[in-house]
Each structure stands twice: as C-alpha cells, then as structure tokens.
Amino acid sequence: MANKEYNKLVRDYFPELMNQKGRKVETEVLDNQKYSEKLMEKFDEEVAKFKSAGTDRLLSEIVDLLEVVYAIADSRGITESEVEFMRQLKKNRNGGFRKRLMLKSISD
C-alpha cells in the first residue's frame, strides 16, 4: 500500500477512525507556533471547501469552518462563549446581514 503525505491539521478522532478502517496513520503533536500556522492553513482549506460546496454539503462545510474558528479562538485564549457573546453584541449593535445591503459609496 502506498504512503500518502498530508502534513495538515486533522480533527482529534481522525487517527482512531482511520485505525478502525484498518489504515495506519502517523501523527505529530504540534507546538503552539506550528499549531497556529496549521490552523490558518486549515481555515483557508475550509473556506475553499465551503465556497465550492454544493447544497448537499453546505451545512457540513459551515460546521467545519466554525470548528476551525473556535479552535483559532481557543488557541488565543478566547472561549466559544466569548465568541458567541461578541457575535451577539456586534449583531445587536451593528445588525447582521439579513437585509442584503451592499455599500456603493459614501460622500463627505
């Protein structure tokens, strides 16, 4: 069987899930700096997957993207609760995006 290199961040249970399927995986626990770098790469990967997702995969890709955002926040000492609190605060103060407004210009 061929060995395929990935060098990308995976979810915590991924190695066990692959082992259950009879696949052998090699992993490495990252230091803080490398983890931060790989989180940014994972974010870019998930954004690309989200952009190309069909309607059948859209919810799954949104969830994956959100999980990476929470991991980025956690790696910087910010909890999911703090993220959600700030999201609600900004939404209450500035609104969301439901009105579909596009800014065309601002005049002085």
Backbone as XML, in Angstrom:
<?xml version="1.0"?>
<chain id="A" units="angstrom">
  <residue number="1" name="MET">
    <atom name="N" x="0.849" y="-1.184" z="0.000"/>
    <atom name="CA" x="0.000" y="0.000" z="0.000"/>
    <atom name="C" x="0.893" y="1.246" z="0.000"/>
  </residue>
  <residue number="2" name="ALA">
    <atom name="N" x="0.545" y="2.209" z="-0.801"/>
    <atom name="CA" x="1.323" y="3.445" z="-0.927"/>
    <atom name="C" x="1.112" y="4.344" z="0.283"/>
  </residue>
  <residue number="3" name="ASN">
    <atom name="N" x="2.149" y="5.054" z="0.653"/>
    <atom name="CA" x="2.096" y="6.009" z="1.747"/>
    <atom name="C" x="1.867" y="7.394" z="1.157"/>
  </residue>
  <residue number="4" name="LYS">
    <atom name="N" x="0.800" y="8.075" z="1.596"/>
    <atom name="CA" x="0.488" y="9.406" z="1.086"/>
    <atom name="C" x="0.737" y="10.440" z="2.183"/>
  </residue>
  <residue number="5" name="GLU">
    <atom name="N" x="1.503" y="11.468" z="1.858"/>
    <atom name="CA" x="1.825" y="12.538" z="2.807"/>
    <atom name="C" x="0.734" y="13.607" z="2.786"/>
  </residue>
  <residue number="6" name="TYR">
    <atom name="N" x="0.367" y="14.109" z="3.958"/>
    <atom name="CA" x="-0.633" y="15.161" z="4.056"/>
    <atom name="C" x="-0.103" y="16.406" z="4.759"/>
  </residue>
  <residue number="7" name="ASN">
    <atom name="N" x="0.495" y="16.245" z="5.923"/>
    <atom name="CA" x="1.007" y="17.369" z="6.710"/>
    <atom name="C" x="-0.033" y="18.459" z="6.925"/>
  </residue>
  <residue number="8" name="LYS">
    <atom name="N" x="-1.235" y="18.046" z="7.315"/>
    <atom name="CA" x="-2.288" y="19.016" z="7.591"/>
    <atom name="C" x="-2.963" y="18.677" z="8.911"/>
  </residue>
  <residue number="9" name="LEU">
    <atom name="N" x="-3.588" y="19.665" z="9.484"/>
    <atom name="CA" x="-4.291" y="19.512" z="10.740"/>
    <atom name="C" x="-5.545" y="18.677" z="10.518"/>
  </residue>
  <residue number="10" name="VAL">
    <atom name="N" x="-5.782" y="17.722" z="11.429"/>
    <atom name="CA" x="-6.992" y="16.892" z="11.356"/>
    <atom name="C" x="-7.705" y="16.931" z="12.698"/>
  </residue>
  <residue number="11" name="ARG">
    <atom name="N" x="-8.962" y="16.542" z="12.670"/>
    <atom name="CA" x="-9.744" y="16.505" z="13.905"/>
    <atom name="C" x="-9.189" y="15.446" z="14.867"/>
  </residue>
  <residue number="12" name="ASP">
    <atom name="N" x="-9.481" y="15.615" z="16.142"/>
    <atom name="CA" x="-8.909" y="14.792" z="17.206"/>
    <atom name="C" x="-9.122" y="13.284" z="17.041"/>
  </residue>
  <residue number="13" name="TYR">
    <atom name="N" x="-10.268" y="12.866" z="16.573"/>
    <atom name="CA" x="-10.574" y="11.431" z="16.498"/>
    <atom name="C" x="-10.201" y="10.813" z="15.155"/>
  </residue>
  <residue number="14" name="PHE">
    <atom name="N" x="-9.669" y="11.607" z="14.248"/>
    <atom name="CA" x="-9.341" y="11.110" z="12.914"/>
    <atom name="C" x="-8.424" y="9.884" z="12.937"/>
  </residue>
  <residue number="15" name="PRO">
    <atom name="N" x="-7.331" y="9.900" z="13.728"/>
    <atom name="CA" x="-6.463" y="8.714" z="13.734"/>
    <atom name="C" x="-7.198" y="7.432" z="14.152"/>
  </residue>
  <residue number="16" name="GLU">
    <atom name="N" x="-8.030" y="7.515" z="15.184"/>
    <atom name="CA" x="-8.782" y="6.340" z="15.634"/>
    <atom name="C" x="-9.755" y="5.867" z="14.566"/>
  </residue>
  <residue number="17" name="LEU">
    <atom name="N" x="-10.403" y="6.807" z="13.904"/>
    <atom name="CA" x="-11.353" y="6.434" z="12.849"/>
    <atom name="C" x="-10.644" y="5.724" z="11.702"/>
  </residue>
  <residue number="18" name="MET">
    <atom name="N" x="-9.453" y="6.179" z="11.348"/>
    <atom name="CA" x="-8.680" y="5.519" z="10.286"/>
    <atom name="C" x="-8.205" y="4.139" z="10.728"/>
  </residue>
  <residue number="19" name="ASN">
    <atom name="N" x="-7.780" y="4.029" z="12.003"/>
    <atom name="CA" x="-7.358" y="2.729" z="12.533"/>
    <atom name="C" x="-8.495" y="1.718" z="12.498"/>
  </residue>
  <residue number="20" name="GLN">
    <atom name="N" x="-9.703" y="2.161" z="12.792"/>
    <atom name="CA" x="-10.874" y="1.280" z="12.748"/>
    <atom name="C" x="-11.129" y="0.764" z="11.338"/>
  </residue>
  <residue number="21" name="LYS">
    <atom name="N" x="-10.684" y="1.522" z="10.344"/>
    <atom name="CA" x="-10.841" y="1.123" z="8.947"/>
    <atom name="C" x="-9.631" y="0.330" z="8.448"/>
  </residue>
  <residue number="22" name="GLY">
    <atom name="N" x="-8.715" y="0.008" z="9.381"/>
    <atom name="CA" x="-7.549" y="-0.764" z="9.004"/>
    <atom name="C" x="-6.420" y="0.043" z="8.394"/>
  </residue>
  <residue number="23" name="ARG">
    <atom name="N" x="-6.492" y="1.356" z="8.478"/>
    <atom name="CA" x="-5.464" y="2.232" z="7.922"/>
    <atom name="C" x="-4.504" y="2.636" z="9.032"/>
  </residue>
  <residue number="24" name="LYS">
    <atom name="N" x="-3.249" y="2.747" z="8.720"/>
    <atom name="CA" x="-2.251" y="3.182" z="9.690"/>
    <atom name="C" x="-1.922" y="4.642" z="9.412"/>
  </residue>
  <residue number="25" name="VAL">
    <atom name="N" x="-1.916" y="5.429" z="10.467"/>
    <atom name="CA" x="-1.615" y="6.855" z="10.323"/>
    <atom name="C" x="-0.445" y="7.231" z="11.206"/>
  </residue>
  <residue number="26" name="GLU">
    <atom name="N" x="0.300" y="8.202" z="10.761"/>
    <atom name="CA" x="1.383" y="8.774" z="11.552"/>
    <atom name="C" x="0.986" y="10.206" z="11.864"/>
  </residue>
  <residue number="27" name="THR">
    <atom name="N" x="1.060" y="10.586" z="13.126"/>
    <atom name="CA" x="0.689" y="11.931" z="13.543"/>
    <atom name="C" x="1.825" y="12.562" z="14.337"/>
  </residue>
  <residue number="28" name="GLU">
    <atom name="N" x="1.697" y="13.837" z="14.576"/>
    <atom name="CA" x="2.661" y="14.602" z="15.358"/>
    <atom name="C" x="1.878" y="15.615" z="16.179"/>
  </residue>
  <residue number="29" name="VAL">
    <atom name="N" x="2.220" y="15.771" z="17.440"/>
    <atom name="CA" x="1.620" y="16.806" z="18.276"/>
    <atom name="C" x="2.420" y="18.084" z="18.039"/>
  </residue>
  <residue number="30" name="LEU">
    <atom name="N" x="1.733" y="19.148" z="17.649"/>
    <atom name="CA" x="2.389" y="20.398" z="17.257"/>
    <atom name="C" x="2.638" y="21.310" z="18.446"/>
  </residue>
  <residue number="31" name="ASP">
    <atom name="N" x="3.704" y="22.074" z="18.370"/>
    <atom name="CA" x="3.923" y="23.119" z="19.367"/>
    <atom name="C" x="2.996" y="24.294" z="19.029"/>
  </residue>
  <residue number="32" name="ASN">
    <atom name="N" x="2.935" y="25.275" z="19.913"/>
    <atom name="CA" x="1.986" y="26.387" z="19.756"/>
    <atom name="C" x="2.158" y="27.138" z="18.439"/>
  </residue>
  <residue number="33" name="GLN">
    <atom name="N" x="3.383" y="27.424" z="18.063"/>
    <atom name="CA" x="3.616" y="28.188" z="16.836"/>
    <atom name="C" x="3.174" y="27.402" z="15.604"/>
  </residue>
  <residue number="34" name="LYS">
    <atom name="N" x="3.579" y="26.147" z="15.521"/>
    <atom name="CA" x="3.228" y="25.314" z="14.367"/>
    <atom name="C" x="1.709" y="25.080" z="14.331"/>
  </residue>
  <residue number="35" name="TYR">
    <atom name="N" x="1.111" y="24.890" z="15.506"/>
    <atom name="CA" x="-0.341" y="24.709" z="15.595"/>
    <atom name="C" x="-1.057" y="25.936" z="15.041"/>
  </residue>
  <residue number="36" name="SER">
    <atom name="N" x="-0.584" y="27.122" z="15.416"/>
    <atom name="CA" x="-1.172" y="28.376" z="14.914"/>
    <atom name="C" x="-1.076" y="28.444" z="13.400"/>
  </residue>
  <residue number="37" name="GLU">
    <atom name="N" x="0.083" y="28.104" z="12.863"/>
    <atom name="CA" x="0.276" y="28.115" z="11.409"/>
    <atom name="C" x="-0.665" y="27.127" z="10.723"/>
  </residue>
  <residue number="38" name="LYS">
    <atom name="N" x="-0.768" y="25.932" z="11.278"/>
    <atom name="CA" x="-1.607" y="24.896" z="10.664"/>
    <atom name="C" x="-3.092" y="25.239" z="10.792"/>
  </residue>
  <residue number="39" name="LEU">
    <atom name="N" x="-3.473" y="25.936" z="11.865"/>
    <atom name="CA" x="-4.862" y="26.399" z="11.987"/>
    <atom name="C" x="-5.204" y="27.382" z="10.875"/>
  </residue>
  <residue number="40" name="MET">
    <atom name="N" x="-4.286" y="28.287" z="10.563"/>
    <atom name="CA" x="-4.520" y="29.249" z="9.486"/>
    <atom name="C" x="-4.631" y="28.527" z="8.141"/>
  </residue>
  <residue number="41" name="GLU">
    <atom name="N" x="-3.796" y="27.536" z="7.915"/>
    <atom name="CA" x="-3.888" y="26.736" z="6.690"/>
    <atom name="C" x="-5.223" y="26.000" z="6.637"/>
  </residue>
  <residue number="42" name="LYS">
    <atom name="N" x="-5.639" y="25.445" z="7.785"/>
    <atom name="CA" x="-6.910" y="24.717" z="7.843"/>
    <atom name="C" x="-8.072" y="25.661" z="7.580"/>
  </residue>
  <residue number="43" name="PHE">
    <atom name="N" x="-7.992" y="26.875" z="8.101"/>
    <atom name="CA" x="-9.034" y="27.860" z="7.862"/>
    <atom name="C" x="-9.165" y="28.125" z="6.361"/>
  </residue>
  <residue number="44" name="ASP">
    <atom name="N" x="-8.034" y="28.368" z="5.691"/>
    <atom name="CA" x="-8.051" y="28.607" z="4.246"/>
    <atom name="C" x="-8.623" y="27.401" z="3.497"/>
  </residue>
  <residue number="45" name="GLU">
    <atom name="N" x="-8.218" y="26.194" z="3.922"/>
    <atom name="CA" x="-8.728" y="24.965" z="3.298"/>
    <atom name="C" x="-10.245" y="24.857" z="3.451"/>
  </residue>
  <residue number="46" name="GLU">
    <atom name="N" x="-10.737" y="25.130" z="4.648"/>
    <atom name="CA" x="-12.178" y="25.018" z="4.911"/>
    <atom name="C" x="-12.969" y="26.104" z="4.184"/>
  </residue>
  <residue number="47" name="VAL">
    <atom name="N" x="-12.408" y="27.302" z="4.064"/>
    <atom name="CA" x="-13.081" y="28.369" z="3.297"/>
    <atom name="C" x="-13.216" y="27.935" z="1.841"/>
  </residue>
  <residue number="48" name="ALA">
    <atom name="N" x="-12.150" y="27.383" z="1.276"/>
    <atom name="CA" x="-12.195" y="26.920" z="-0.118"/>
    <atom name="C" x="-13.229" y="25.817" z="-0.292"/>
  </residue>
  <residue number="49" name="LYS">
    <atom name="N" x="-13.272" y="24.880" z="0.644"/>
    <atom name="CA" x="-14.260" y="23.795" z="0.568"/>
    <atom name="C" x="-15.683" y="24.337" z="0.688"/>
  </residue>
  <residue number="50" name="PHE">
    <atom name="N" x="-15.867" y="25.322" z="1.574"/>
    <atom name="CA" x="-17.176" y="25.947" z="1.734"/>
    <atom name="C" x="-17.613" y="26.629" z="0.441"/>
  </residue>
  <residue number="51" name="LYS">
    <atom name="N" x="-16.687" y="27.369" z="-0.173"/>
    <atom name="CA" x="-17.019" y="28.093" z="-1.405"/>
    <atom name="C" x="-17.415" y="27.163" z="-2.540"/>
  </residue>
  <residue number="52" name="SER">
    <atom name="N" x="-16.853" y="25.982" z="-2.568"/>
    <atom name="CA" x="-17.145" y="25.060" z="-3.672"/>
    <atom name="C" x="-18.209" y="24.021" z="-3.317"/>
  </residue>
  <residue number="53" name="ALA">
    <atom name="N" x="-18.735" y="24.086" z="-2.102"/>
    <atom name="CA" x="-19.707" y="23.082" z="-1.659"/>
    <atom name="C" x="-21.049" y="23.256" z="-2.360"/>
  </residue>
  <residue number="54" name="GLY">
    <atom name="N" x="-21.625" y="22.140" z="-2.725"/>
    <atom name="CA" x="-22.995" y="22.147" z="-3.232"/>
    <atom name="C" x="-23.954" y="22.217" z="-2.063"/>
  </residue>
  <residue number="55" name="THR">
    <atom name="N" x="-25.219" y="22.354" z="-2.365"/>
    <atom name="CA" x="-26.218" y="22.488" z="-1.303"/>
    <atom name="C" x="-26.255" y="21.267" z="-0.393"/>
  </residue>
  <residue number="56" name="ASP">
    <atom name="N" x="-25.890" y="20.099" z="-0.913"/>
    <atom name="CA" x="-25.909" y="18.882" z="-0.100"/>
    <atom name="C" x="-24.785" y="18.857" z="0.944"/>
  </residue>
  <residue number="57" name="ARG">
    <atom name="N" x="-23.733" y="19.638" z="0.761"/>
    <atom name="CA" x="-22.582" y="19.652" z="1.678"/>
    <atom name="C" x="-22.453" y="20.978" z="2.425"/>
  </residue>
  <residue number="58" name="LEU">
    <atom name="N" x="-23.330" y="21.917" z="2.147"/>
    <atom name="CA" x="-23.189" y="23.268" z="2.687"/>
    <atom name="C" x="-23.170" y="23.295" z="4.212"/>
  </residue>
  <residue number="59" name="LEU">
    <atom name="N" x="-24.123" y="22.652" z="4.854"/>
    <atom name="CA" x="-24.191" y="22.664" z="6.320"/>
    <atom name="C" x="-22.938" y="22.028" z="6.919"/>
  </residue>
  <residue number="60" name="SER">
    <atom name="N" x="-22.506" y="20.916" z="6.372"/>
    <atom name="CA" x="-21.306" y="20.236" z="6.862"/>
    <atom name="C" x="-20.084" y="21.137" z="6.759"/>
  </residue>
  <residue number="61" name="GLU">
    <atom name="N" x="-19.952" y="21.867" z="5.663"/>
    <atom name="CA" x="-18.804" y="22.754" z="5.482"/>
    <atom name="C" x="-18.876" y="23.969" z="6.405"/>
  </residue>
  <residue number="62" name="ILE">
    <atom name="N" x="-20.074" y="24.471" z="6.668"/>
    <atom name="CA" x="-20.237" y="25.574" z="7.619"/>
    <atom name="C" x="-19.798" y="25.118" z="9.010"/>
  </residue>
  <residue number="63" name="VAL">
    <atom name="N" x="-20.198" y="23.908" z="9.392"/>
    <atom name="CA" x="-19.827" y="23.362" z="10.691"/>
    <atom name="C" x="-18.313" y="23.183" z="10.791"/>
  </residue>
  <residue number="64" name="ASP">
    <atom name="N" x="-17.677" y="22.669" z="9.738"/>
    <atom name="CA" x="-16.222" y="22.511" z="9.743"/>
    <atom name="C" x="-15.522" y="23.860" z="9.878"/>
  </residue>
  <residue number="65" name="LEU">
    <atom name="N" x="-15.996" y="24.848" z="9.163"/>
    <atom name="CA" x="-15.423" y="26.188" z="9.227"/>
    <atom name="C" x="-15.577" y="26.774" z="10.632"/>
  </residue>
  <residue number="66" name="LEU">
    <atom name="N" x="-16.746" y="26.597" z="11.206"/>
    <atom name="CA" x="-16.998" y="27.095" z="12.559"/>
    <atom name="C" x="-16.091" y="26.404" z="13.571"/>
  </residue>
  <residue number="67" name="GLU">
    <atom name="N" x="-15.871" y="25.116" z="13.417"/>
    <atom name="CA" x="-14.995" y="24.375" z="14.331"/>
    <atom name="C" x="-13.570" y="24.915" z="14.278"/>
  </residue>
  <residue number="68" name="VAL">
    <atom name="N" x="-13.104" y="25.248" z="13.084"/>
    <atom name="CA" x="-11.762" y="25.825" z="12.943"/>
    <atom name="C" x="-11.712" y="27.214" z="13.587"/>
  </residue>
  <residue number="69" name="VAL">
    <atom name="N" x="-12.753" y="28.006" z="13.402"/>
    <atom name="CA" x="-12.806" y="29.340" z="14.025"/>
    <atom name="C" x="-12.742" y="29.202" z="15.546"/>
  </residue>
  <residue number="70" name="TYR">
    <atom name="N" x="-13.492" y="28.266" z="16.110"/>
    <atom name="CA" x="-13.453" y="28.042" z="17.555"/>
    <atom name="C" x="-12.064" y="27.589" z="18.009"/>
  </residue>
  <residue number="71" name="ALA">
    <atom name="N" x="-11.405" y="26.755" z="17.223"/>
    <atom name="CA" x="-10.056" y="26.292" z="17.564"/>
    <atom name="C" x="-9.058" y="27.452" z="17.528"/>
  </residue>
  <residue number="72" name="ILE">
    <atom name="N" x="-9.198" y="28.332" z="16.540"/>
    <atom name="CA" x="-8.331" y="29.512" z="16.462"/>
    <atom name="C" x="-8.546" y="30.386" z="17.698"/>
  </residue>
  <residue number="73" name="ALA">
    <atom name="N" x="-9.794" y="30.614" z="18.040"/>
    <atom name="CA" x="-10.105" y="31.424" z="19.222"/>
    <atom name="C" x="-9.510" y="30.777" z="20.471"/>
  </residue>
  <residue number="74" name="ASP">
    <atom name="N" x="-9.742" y="29.484" z="20.642"/>
    <atom name="CA" x="-9.241" y="28.755" z="21.812"/>
    <atom name="C" x="-7.718" y="28.837" z="21.904"/>
  </residue>
  <residue number="75" name="SER">
    <atom name="N" x="-7.053" y="28.742" z="20.773"/>
    <atom name="CA" x="-5.589" y="28.799" z="20.769"/>
    <atom name="C" x="-5.073" y="30.163" z="21.202"/>
  </residue>
  <residue number="76" name="ARG">
    <atom name="N" x="-5.952" y="31.157" z="21.178"/>
    <atom name="CA" x="-5.578" y="32.508" z="21.605"/>
    <atom name="C" x="-6.243" y="32.888" z="22.930"/>
  </residue>
  <residue number="77" name="GLY">
    <atom name="N" x="-6.767" y="31.862" z="23.624"/>
    <atom name="CA" x="-7.335" y="32.083" z="24.949"/>
    <atom name="C" x="-8.738" y="32.641" z="24.963"/>
  </residue>
  <residue number="78" name="ILE">
    <atom name="N" x="-9.459" y="32.494" z="23.862"/>
    <atom name="CA" x="-10.833" y="33.003" z="23.756"/>
    <atom name="C" x="-11.783" y="31.805" z="23.718"/>
  </residue>
  <residue number="79" name="THR">
    <atom name="N" x="-12.793" y="31.816" z="24.580"/>
    <atom name="CA" x="-13.728" y="30.692" z="24.649"/>
    <atom name="C" x="-14.828" y="30.813" z="23.592"/>
  </residue>
  <residue number="80" name="GLU">
    <atom name="N" x="-15.490" y="29.687" z="23.337"/>
    <atom name="CA" x="-16.640" y="29.693" z="22.420"/>
    <atom name="C" x="-17.719" y="30.641" z="22.938"/>
  </residue>
  <residue number="81" name="SER">
    <atom name="N" x="-17.911" y="30.670" z="24.252"/>
    <atom name="CA" x="-18.907" y="31.569" z="24.856"/>
    <atom name="C" x="-18.568" y="33.029" z="24.590"/>
  </residue>
  <residue number="82" name="GLU">
    <atom name="N" x="-17.289" y="33.370" z="24.679"/>
    <atom name="CA" x="-16.871" y="34.744" z="24.411"/>
    <atom name="C" x="-17.088" y="35.100" z="22.945"/>
  </residue>
  <residue number="83" name="VAL">
    <atom name="N" x="-16.811" y="34.161" z="22.058"/>
    <atom name="CA" x="-17.038" y="34.388" z="20.626"/>
    <atom name="C" x="-18.520" y="34.644" z="20.384"/>
  </residue>
  <residue number="84" name="GLU">
    <atom name="N" x="-19.363" y="33.795" z="20.942"/>
    <atom name="CA" x="-20.805" y="33.936" z="20.736"/>
    <atom name="C" x="-21.337" y="35.225" z="21.365"/>
  </residue>
  <residue number="85" name="PHE">
    <atom name="N" x="-20.845" y="35.570" z="22.559"/>
    <atom name="CA" x="-21.259" y="36.811" z="23.208"/>
    <atom name="C" x="-20.916" y="38.016" z="22.337"/>
  </residue>
  <residue number="86" name="MET">
    <atom name="N" x="-19.679" y="38.050" z="21.828"/>
    <atom name="CA" x="-19.250" y="39.171" z="20.990"/>
    <atom name="C" x="-20.024" y="39.205" z="19.680"/>
  </residue>
  <residue number="87" name="ARG">
    <atom name="N" x="-20.304" y="38.021" z="19.108"/>
    <atom name="CA" x="-21.092" y="37.964" z="17.873"/>
    <atom name="C" x="-22.466" y="38.590" z="18.097"/>
  </residue>
  <residue number="88" name="GLN">
    <atom name="N" x="-23.115" y="38.215" z="19.199"/>
    <atom name="CA" x="-24.440" y="38.758" z="19.510"/>
    <atom name="C" x="-24.377" y="40.252" z="19.797"/>
  </residue>
  <residue number="89" name="LEU">
    <atom name="N" x="-23.333" y="40.669" z="20.518"/>
    <atom name="CA" x="-23.165" y="42.092" z="20.830"/>
    <atom name="C" x="-23.026" y="42.904" z="19.548"/>
  </residue>
  <residue number="90" name="LYS">
    <atom name="N" x="-22.168" y="42.453" z="18.645"/>
    <atom name="CA" x="-21.977" y="43.174" z="17.379"/>
    <atom name="C" x="-23.237" y="43.128" z="16.520"/>
  </residue>
  <residue number="91" name="LYS">
    <atom name="N" x="-23.939" y="42.008" z="16.537"/>
    <atom name="CA" x="-25.176" y="41.900" z="15.763"/>
    <atom name="C" x="-26.225" y="42.861" z="16.307"/>
  </residue>
  <residue number="92" name="ASN">
    <atom name="N" x="-26.324" y="42.940" z="17.635"/>
    <atom name="CA" x="-27.291" y="43.856" z="18.244"/>
    <atom name="C" x="-26.930" y="45.312" z="17.975"/>
  </residue>
  <residue number="93" name="ARG">
    <atom name="N" x="-25.644" y="45.618" z="17.980"/>
    <atom name="CA" x="-25.178" y="46.986" z="17.776"/>
    <atom name="C" x="-25.188" y="47.387" z="16.303"/>
  </residue>
  <residue number="94" name="ASN">
    <atom name="N" x="-24.696" y="46.501" z="15.441"/>
    <atom name="CA" x="-24.489" y="46.841" z="14.024"/>
    <atom name="C" x="-25.432" y="46.131" z="13.065"/>
  </residue>
  <residue number="95" name="GLY">
    <atom name="N" x="-26.184" y="45.179" z="13.578"/>
    <atom name="CA" x="-27.043" y="44.386" z="12.711"/>
    <atom name="C" x="-26.302" y="43.195" z="12.152"/>
  </residue>
  <residue number="96" name="GLY">
    <atom name="N" x="-27.047" y="42.382" z="11.433"/>
    <atom name="CA" x="-26.457" y="41.223" z="10.772"/>
    <atom name="C" x="-26.315" y="41.520" z="9.289"/>
  </residue>
  <residue number="97" name="PHE">
    <atom name="N" x="-26.642" y="40.552" z="8.478"/>
    <atom name="CA" x="-26.560" y="40.725" z="7.025"/>
    <atom name="C" x="-27.859" y="40.320" z="6.332"/>
  </residue>
  <residue number="98" name="ARG">
    <atom name="N" x="-28.947" y="40.264" z="7.078"/>
    <atom name="CA" x="-30.224" y="39.802" z="6.525"/>
    <atom name="C" x="-30.821" y="40.751" z="5.486"/>
  </residue>
  <residue number="99" name="LYS">
    <atom name="N" x="-30.505" y="42.027" z="5.588"/>
    <atom name="CA" x="-31.063" y="42.994" z="4.636"/>
    <atom name="C" x="-30.350" y="42.967" z="3.285"/>
  </residue>
  <residue number="100" name="ARG">
    <atom name="N" x="-29.256" y="42.239" z="3.196"/>
    <atom name="CA" x="-28.511" y="42.069" z="1.937"/>
    <atom name="C" x="-28.006" y="43.392" z="1.368"/>
  </residue>
  <residue number="101" name="LEU">
    <atom name="N" x="-27.605" y="44.311" z="2.230"/>
    <atom name="CA" x="-27.166" y="45.635" z="1.804"/>
    <atom name="C" x="-25.744" y="45.612" z="1.261"/>
  </residue>
  <residue number="102" name="MET">
    <atom name="N" x="-25.541" y="46.278" z="0.125"/>
    <atom name="CA" x="-24.207" y="46.447" z="-0.422"/>
    <atom name="C" x="-23.903" y="47.936" z="-0.421"/>
  </residue>
  <residue number="103" name="LEU">
    <atom name="N" x="-22.807" y="48.321" z="0.206"/>
    <atom name="CA" x="-22.390" y="49.707" z="0.228"/>
    <atom name="C" x="-21.844" y="50.076" z="-1.138"/>
  </residue>
  <residue number="104" name="LYS">
    <atom name="N" x="-22.408" y="51.089" z="-1.741"/>
    <atom name="CA" x="-21.968" y="51.542" z="-3.058"/>
    <atom name="C" x="-20.964" y="52.689" z="-2.917"/>
  </residue>
  <residue number="105" name="SER">
    <atom name="N" x="-21.255" y="53.652" z="-2.045"/>
    <atom name="CA" x="-20.334" y="54.774" z="-1.867"/>
    <atom name="C" x="-20.713" y="55.551" z="-0.634"/>
  </residue>
  <residue number="106" name="ILE">
    <atom name="N" x="-19.779" y="56.383" z="-0.180"/>
    <atom name="CA" x="-20.009" y="57.326" z="0.913"/>
    <atom name="C" x="-19.461" y="58.672" z="0.460"/>
  </residue>
  <residue number="107" name="SER">
    <atom name="N" x="-20.278" y="59.717" z="0.648"/>
    <atom name="CA" x="-19.847" y="61.062" z="0.280"/>
    <atom name="C" x="-19.550" y="61.865" z="1.532"/>
  </residue>
  <residue number="108" name="ASP">
    <atom name="N" x="-18.548" y="62.727" z="1.451"/>
    <atom name="CA" x="-18.235" y="63.632" z="2.576"/>
    <atom name="C" x="-19.140" y="64.819" z="2.558"/>
  </residue>
</chain>
